[in-house]
Amino acid sequence: MAAELSPEEEQATQQFLEQLNNVRSEHNVPPVSRNTAVKFLMARKFDVPRALDLFRSHVSLRYREQLTQIDPKDGNLLRELQTQKFTILPSRDWTGAAIALFTAKLHLPHDTSRQNVLKAVVYQLDQALEDKVTQRNGIVFIYDMTSSTYSNFDYDLSRKILDLLKGGYPARLKKVVIVTAPLWFRAPFKVLRLFVREKLRERVVLTNTGDLPNSIPKDSLPKQLNGPVVVDHRDWLTTCYNTYKNKESQEMEDLRGDKRALIANERAALAAARVVTAYSDESPPETRHNSIAGFEKNQKERQNEAKRGVDAGLVVTPSSPQKSADPRDDSSPPTQPPPPPPVPRKLRPANLSPEESVHQADKDGMTIDILVDHLQRQKKTGIWKEYAKIRLEAPAGTFQSSKLKANAGKNRYTDVPCYDHSRVPLHMINGDPNSDYINASYMDGYKQKNAFIAAQGPLPKTFPDFWRMIWEQEVLVIVMTTRTVERGRLKCGQYWPNEENVPEEYGAIEVVNTCFDKKMDYTISTLLVTNTDTGEEREVTHFQYTSWPDFGVPSSASAMLHFLSEVRACQAKAVKDLGDNWKGHPLGPPIVVHCSAGIGRTGTFATLDISLARLNDIGTVDINTTVRRMRTQRAFTIQTPDQYEFCHFAVYEHAQRQGMVGEVDWIDYDDSDQSDSD
């Protein structure tokens, strides 16, 4: 229901509806509702031509960003909503404005797409704007950068949100408050301010949590900003869903027309200029007139603007969606899960929220006794056939970035690309879009999103990129499961110093090997890593497993199991040493794991880690499903059937050492020739 209006506001509403819907009807476009009209008029203080301008900009923006159809039942949107990075607080500022909160540290650009974030923002704003108090008093936007890092910041996304708020959304933006901005943010902030018109520029302010009550009432602040307000995001999403269900269906049609809708909106805005004097608060005073000459001049300018919009592909019909140039943006049709209850339910592992891993405590799985029985019944031939079926499954994504001409030379092997959807994007250098590529993929661990980064063995030309990734991803542990040279073949470059206390530079990263600890099966190096641009230092532990045989897999899993145990102990200690400086998953940042191609031995290590963690948690394993899910994040993971088989027997050996199962006679297990592996 629209807000109560004064006689003057009611008259402006009728004028807005008449001018806009008359033109829309000429093009067989559904009329907009009164409620929609009031929102746009409220946002422009019932200045009809400015409201029509806003309507045109809003429709254009939603087509441009593919926001015309926002369905809360869409799994991608549900996952984004559940991150809690954006929410509307259950409080208001002194003027009665609603308070929108974006928590930067919860934004992981590699886990989502800009389009999904924009959809989540617009979906929640749409529901918040159904409140007539919010319609009249506007919105305050808090961008909380507390405890965030550079990896949480997406400049392009920030621009898109700012563009939306400053002139493409039917709400009065009262203020943008950026809290606890780190030093590195000052430069992009200056650039962002260039995109804000003068009138609003003074309302975009930087502050800290201590001074925040000068901008927002302390009683209206959430606990994360030292206020008393408890944010129940789940309850807010329930409200959003109920509001969405109860909204007039007509309003959804307002944004689901085809190209004719945008053209009709443009003509409506032009028609309004014939009878009113103002155009837009972005226009200089000398253009605010109602003369015929002035109208014709502005008409031509607006027609040219509309033509540029169409020519640039800003208008997208539902039957032919515009593809985004950003490889992180979704390009495939969204899945259509069953309609959820008002509160989004916990999804199945194949459709998890960004905080959840694809490897969960599923009901399906094998106890150790069942695993042993399975091996004895299937024998070697059966286990290898299981792996053969896995290899027949088509890749679960595209490889566009890996195949770009500019990136081809960065791949060690042309037939081992990395998926677009799970690749690790580096921060661009000097605006070069190709400088963000490295052949490395995020892979989940057991109940841990992005527990690993599976990478190829670095090439000399990619050493600086590799160390940039280590720094940007805040990596504490690197696991190398190959020697640099095997059987006379170069498997990986010497990307870290092999002499103590001799610094080596890789781009902006300096690395010093401060300590060697050579063991029977592996070598541990303690590396002091320094960012020469900022002067910051970190300690990274490098594990190199040196006992993998030239052919096949280890005859015994004991050494690998001990190696895995020490890696995990090192990661746990490093995370504990960080203390309150680490705000992420309790198990810490990703562990970088690589061999030569980053799929064979790398996949074997990750499979064992996931399987043993699950076994210790719930007493079951599911190696087949684990490998198949891993391959949806790093293509071709587990390269050979003997690596797949090795994982089964390594799990058995671990269980035997833990007293979970007794000795088993494998004399009848069908032995076969083993294959060469990564």
N, C-alpha and C positions, 0 to 999 in steps of 0.2 A: 504494500500500500504506500502511495506517495505521501510526502510530507504535506502538512496543511499549508496552504498558500494564501498570500494576501491577494486582493483583487488585481493589483498590478502584475503580480507573478502569475496569476491564473490567466490573465490576458496574454502575457508573453508565452505561456505554455501553449495556448490555442494557436498563436501565431506560428510558433515553431512547428507544431504538428501539421498545420495546414500547409505551410510552405514546403516542408519536407515530404509529407505523404502524398501531396498532389503530384509531385515529380516522380516519386517512386511508383505510384499507380500507373503512370504513363509507360513505365517499363516493366509492368507486371511483377514488381518487387513488393513483398508483403509490407504493410505499414508498420511503423514503430509504435510502441505502446505509450500511453501517457506516463507511466512510471519511468520508462527510458528517457522520455523527453525531459522530465523533471530532473533526473540525474545530471544530464548535460547542462541544463540551465542553471542548476545549483552551482555546478563547477565554474560557471562563468557569470555568476551574479545576475542571472536572468537577462543577460545581454544576448539577444536572439542571434545576431550574425556571428558573434564569437562562439556561441554554443553550436551553431551549425558548422562553423569551422572546426571545432573540436570533434564533432561527430564525424566529419569527413576524415580528419587525421586519425581518429580512433579506428575507424573501419579500415583505412589504409594500413595502419600499423598491424592490426590483427591479421590481415591478409599477408602482409609482408613477413610476419613472424610465424605464420601458420597457427594462429590462435583462434581460428573461427569455430572450431569444434573442440571443446574441452569436456571430456567425459570422465568423471571421478571414478568410474568403474575400470578405466584403462590401467593396466598393471604398471606401466611406466610412470604414470602420474601418481599412482598410489605410493610407489616406492619413494618418489620425490617428496610427497607430502609428509611421509612418515619420518623424514630426516629431521624435522622440526627446525630446519635452518631459517624458515620464514613462518611467522605467525602473527596474529592480531591479538594484542593484549586485552584482557578484560578490564581495562582502565582507560582514562582519557586525560588529556592535558587541561590546563586552566581554561581554555576556550571551548572545551567540549569536543575537541578533535580526537578521532580514534588514533591509536598508536600502533604502527606496524613495526615489527622487529625482525631484522635480518642478522643472524649470527654467523659471522664470516668463517669461524673456525670449523663449523659443521659442513662447509661447502668444499667438496672434493671434486674438482673439475673433471678428473679422469673417471669418476664413477657415474657421471650423468651427462646430459647434454644441455646446452643453453636453452634450447626450446623447452625441455622438460621443466627447467627452473622457472622460465617465464610463464609456462602454463600453471605451475603451482602458485606463483605469485598472483597472476590474474584471477585464477579460480577463487582464491581466498579474498582478494580485493572485491571481486564481484559479489561475494556473499556478504562481506562487511558493508558494502555500499547499499545493501537492501535496508539498512537501518537509517531512518529519516534524520536522526541526530547527526550521523556521520555524513549524510548527504549535505546537510546545511553547514556543518562546522569543519568538514575536511579531515585530512589525515596528516599525521606527523610520522616521518620515516626515520627510524633509528638503525644505523648500520654499525653494529657492534663488532669491532675488530680485536677485542681483547683476546690475548693468547693465540691469535691467528698467525700464520706464517705466509711467506710469499706464495707457497704452493696452494694456499686457499684462495688466492686472489685471481680473478679472471677479468682483465681490463675490458674486453669486448662485452662480457655479460653486464658489467657495471654500467657501461654506456647504454646498453639496451634498456636496463631497468630505469636509468635516469631519463632516457628519451621517453619511455612510457609514462613516467610520473610527471615530467615537466610539461608535456603537451599532447599526450596521446591517450589519456585516461580520464573518464568523467568524474574526477574527484579533485577537490581543492587541496593542493599540496601546500601545507602551511610551513613546513620546515623539514630539512634533512640534517640529521645530527650524526656525525661520524665520531665514534667513541674509541679512544685509545688507539689512534692510528700510529703504526710503527713508522720509524724514520723513512724506510724505503717507500712508504705510501705517499710521501709529500710530493714527489715528482708527478706520479700519475694523477694525484688529486688536482694539481694545477692544470693539467691537461683536461681533466673531466670538467672542471669549472668553465672551460672555454665553450662547452656545449650547453651551458645554462644561461638563459637570457639575464640581462642586468637586474631586472626586478627580483628574480628568484636567487640570484647569485649570493646576495647578502643573507639569504636564509639557509645556505649550505655552510655549516660550521664544523670545525674540528674541536673536540673537547676530550676530557678524561673523565673517569668515573667520579672523581672527587668534585669536579665542576659541573657534572651533568645536571644536578638539580637546578642550576641556573637556567637551563633550557627546558627541562621536563620536571613536573612536580615529583619530589622524591616519593610521595605516597603512591605515585602511578608507575613507578619503575619496578621491573621484575627483580627477583632475588639475584640473578646473575649480574645485575648492575647495582647491587647494594640497596635495592628497594624491598618493600614488603610483599609485592604482588607475586602470588603463586601462579605460574603458567601451566595450565592443564591443556596441552596441545591436543590431546586425544578428544577431550570434551569439545574443544573448538572445532575439530574436524567433524564431529558429530553434528554440531550446529550448522556447519557449512553444508553437510550432506542433506540435512533436513530442509534448509533454506533452498538448496538447489532443486530438490524434489518438488517444493511448493511454489517455485517461481512460475510466473506465467510462461507457458511454452512459446507464446508469441515472441517474447524477448529473445529466445534462442534463435528464432528465425531471422531476427534483425541482422545477424552476422553470418547467415548461412546462404545468402544469395550468391549469384555468380557475378561476373564482371560488370553486369548492368547495374548492380547495386552501387558499386563505387562511382560509376559514371553518373548515376542518378543523384547520389549524395553531392557530388561536385556541382551538378546543375542546380540543386536546391540551394546550396550555399551562394551560388552566383545570383540566383533569383532573389534571394533575401537582400542582396546588396542594392537592389533597385529601390527598396522602400525604407532602408535604414542607413544610418551614416557610418557606424563603426564597422570595422572589418576584424581586426585582430589586435590584441595588445602587443603583438610583435611588430605591428606596422608603425612606421613613423607618423607623427601627427599630421604632416602635410598630406598624407594619403587618406585620412579619415574624413571623407566628404560624401555627398550624395549627388554630385554633378554627373551628367551623362558622360562627359569626357573622362572623368575619373573612373567611372564604372567600366567604360569600355577598355581603358588601360588595364585595370585590375582583372577584367574578364579575360583579356588576352594572356596576361601573366599566369592566371590560374589554369587556363586551358593548356598552356605550355607545360605547367607543372604536372597537370594530370597526364598529359601525353608522355612526359618523362617518366612518370610513375609506371605507366603501362609498358613503355618500351623497356624499362629496367626490370620488368618482371615482378613488380610489387603486387600486382593483382594476380591472385591464384584461384582458379576454379576448383571446387571440391573434387571434380573428376580428374584433375591433372595437378596434383600438388607440386609445389616448387621444392626442388631438392636443395638442401643447404650445402654450401661449400665447405663447411666445417666438418671434418671427418668424425668429430665427437658427437655431432648432432644426429638424431635418429633419422634414418632414411628409409627404414622398412615400416610397413603398416603395423600399428600397435596391436598387441595381442588383445583378445576380448575374453577376459576371465568371467566367470559367473558373477552376476550382480552381488555386490557385498552388502552386508547389513550396514546401518548408518555409521557404525564405527568400523574402519577398515580392519579386517581380520588378519591374522598372521597367515602369510602366504606359504605355499609349498616351496621346497628348496629350489625348484626350477624357476621361481618367480619371486626372488627375495628382495627385501629392501636393501639400500646401499650399505647399511651397517652389518648385514648378515652375509654369511658365506654360503656358497653352493654346497659345502660339505657340512651336513648337520647330523644330528642324532636320529637318523631315519629308523623306522620300524623294521624295514627290510635289512638283512645282513646275516652274517654267519658268526656263530660262536667259534671258538678255536676247535672244539671237537668236530663241529660241522665242516669247518674249513679243511681239517685233516681228512675227513671222510670224502669231501669233494675232490681233493687232490688224488686220493687213492682210487676213486671211481673214474675220474676223468683221465688220469695218467698224463704223461707229458703231451701226447697227441691231442687230448681233449683241451688242455690248457692253451696250447698253441692255437687250436681252432677258435677258442674264445677270443684270443687276441686278433686273429684274422678277421673276425666279424667286426671288431672295433675299428680296424683299419679301413673297412669298407664304408664306414660312415662318412658322409660328406663333411667338409669343413663347415664350421658354425658361424662363419662371418666372411667379410671381405678383406682384401689386402691392398687397398688402393695406395696407402702411404708407402708401403714397402716397395711397390712397383713403380713409384714415380722415378723418372729419370734422374732427378737430383739426389734421390736416396739409394739408388741401386748399388752404388759403390760402397755404401755403408753396411751392406749385408755380406756376411762371410760366405754364405751359400745362397745361390739364387733360388733354390727350391725350398728354403726354410724362411719364409716371410713371417711377419707377425700380424695378427688381426688388427684391424682399425679400432674395434670397440674396446680392446683391452690393452692396447699398446701404451707404453709409458711416455707421455709427452714431456719433452724438455721445455724450459722457458725459452722463448725465441730470443735470438741475438740480433740487435739492430733492426728489428722488424722483419727479419728474413723468415718467411713461413716454412722454409725447408730446414731451418736450424733446430726445429723441435723434434727431429726424428732420431730414434735409436732403436735397434732391433732388440727390444725387450718388452716383456708382457707382464702385467699384473696377474697373479694367480692366488686364489684363496687357499687358506689352510683350514684346519678343522675348527669350525665356529669362529673363524677370524677372516674378515674381508681383507684382501690384498696382503696376505701373510708373506707372500714371496714376490720377488721380481725374477722371472725366468729370462735369462739373457744369453745371447751368443757370446763366445769368447771374443773379447775386444780385438779389433784390428788396430795397427799403429795409427791409422788416420782417425779412429774413433776413440782413442784413449781419452782425449779431453772431454768428449761427450759422455763417456762412461763415468768419469769422475764428477762431471756436472750432475749426472743422475744420482750418484751416491750422495752428493751434497744436498741437492734439492729434495730428495726423498728421505733425508735424515737417517740414512742407513747406518746401522751399528755393526753389522756382521756381513761379510762376504764369504760365500762358500764356492770354492772352485773344485770341481770333481774330475779334473783332467790334468795331465802334465802339459807343459808348453809344447813339447815335441814327443811324439810316440811313433815308433816304427819308421823313423825318418821323416815323418809328416808333421808339419807345423799345425798344431791344434788350437793354439791360442797365443796371442802376443804377450810379452812380458810387460804388463801394464802397471806394475807396482815395483818399487825399488827392491833389488835383491841384495843390496849391501846395507849394512846398518849405518844409521846416522848420516846418510848421504842424501840430501834433498833432491827431489826431481819434480819438475813442474809440468803440469798437463793443463794447458790453457791457464785459467785463473785459479787452478787448484794446485797447491804444493803438497807433496806427500813425502814423509820421512819414515823409514822403517826403523823403529826404535828398538825392536827386540825380536829375535828368532827363537822359536821353541820347536826343534825338530824331533818328532816322535817316529815310531816304527812305520806307521801307515799314513801319517799326514804331518804337515808343517803348519805351525801357527805363527803369524806375523802380527805384531802390534804396530799399527800405522797411525802417525800423527798427521791429520789432514787439516790444511789451512786454506781458507778462502782469502786469497791475496787482495781481493777487492774490498773486503770488509774487515780483514784481520781476525776473523773468528776462527777458533780451533776446535776440532773434535777428534776423538779417538775411535778408530775403526779397526776391528779385528778381522784378519784375513785367514781363512782356513783353506788349505790346499790338500785335497786327498790324493795321495800319490801311489796307492796300492791297487788301483783298478787295473786288471791285467790287459795286455795288448789285445787279446781276443776275448769276446764273450763277456761274462760277468764274474765277480768273485766266487770262488768255490765255496766259501763260507761267508756268512753275513756278519760274523762277530765283529770284525774290524769296522765295518760300515755302521753297525748299531752303536758301537762305542763312539765313533766319530759323530754320529747324529746326536747322541746324548751330550757330548761335550759342546757341540754347537748350541744346543738349546740352553745349556747351563750358562754359557757365555752371554747369550742374548738376554737371559733373565737377569744376570748380574748387571749388565750394561743398562737395562731399563730401570732397575732398582737404583742405580747410581744417579740416574737423571732426576729421580725424586719427583717433585711437583712440576718440574720443567716439561715432563711428558704428560700430555693430556689425552693421548689417543688410546688405542686398545691396550689392555693390560699386558699383552704379550709383546708389545712394542711395534716399531715401524717395520716395513718389509725387510726380510732377509734376502739379499741378492744371491741367487744360485745360478751358476753357469758351468757349462762344459765347453764343447767346441761349437756345436750348433744350438745348444740350449734347449734340447728336447729329450735326449736319450737319458744320460746319466742324471741330468737335471730333473727330469720327470721321475726317475727312480727314487731320487732323494726325497722329493716332495711327496710322492705316493707313500713312502715309508713313514714320513713324519705325520701325514694325515691319518694313515691307518692305525699307527700306534697310539696317537692321541685319542682316536675314537675308541680303540680297544680298551685303553685305560679308563675312559669315561663311562662307556655303557656296555663293554664286554663283547662287542661285535665288530666285524669289519665287512666291507663290501668293496673289494679291490676293483672289480669290474666297473661298478658305477663310479668309483673315485676316478679311475683313469678316464672314463668317458667324459666326466664333467671337467676334468682338468683340460682335456683336449678342446673344450669349448672356449677356453681362455688362452691357451697356448697351443696352436695347431700342431698336430703330429706328436704330442707328448707321449713318452714311452715309445722308443723308436723301433725296438725289436721284440720278438716273442720271448727271447730268453730274459730280457729285462722285466717283462710282465711276469714271467714265471718266478724270477728271483724275488720279486716283491712278496709273493705268496710264501716262499720258504723263509724269507727274512722275518716275516710276521710270526711264522711258526717258531723260528729259533728264539725270537724275543719272548714269546709266550712260554717256551720251555725253560728259559733262563729265569723267568718269573714264577715258575712252579705252577703254571696254569694248565700244563699238559705234560704227559710223560713221554718217554722215548717211543718213537714210532719206527717200525721196520719199513723202509722204502725200497726194499729189494725188488718188488714187482713194479715199481714206478718205471714207466716206459722211457728209457733214455734215448735221446736223439742227438744228432750233431748240432752244435751251437753256432749261432751266426755272429758275425762281426758287429760291433755296436759303436755308438758314438764315442 
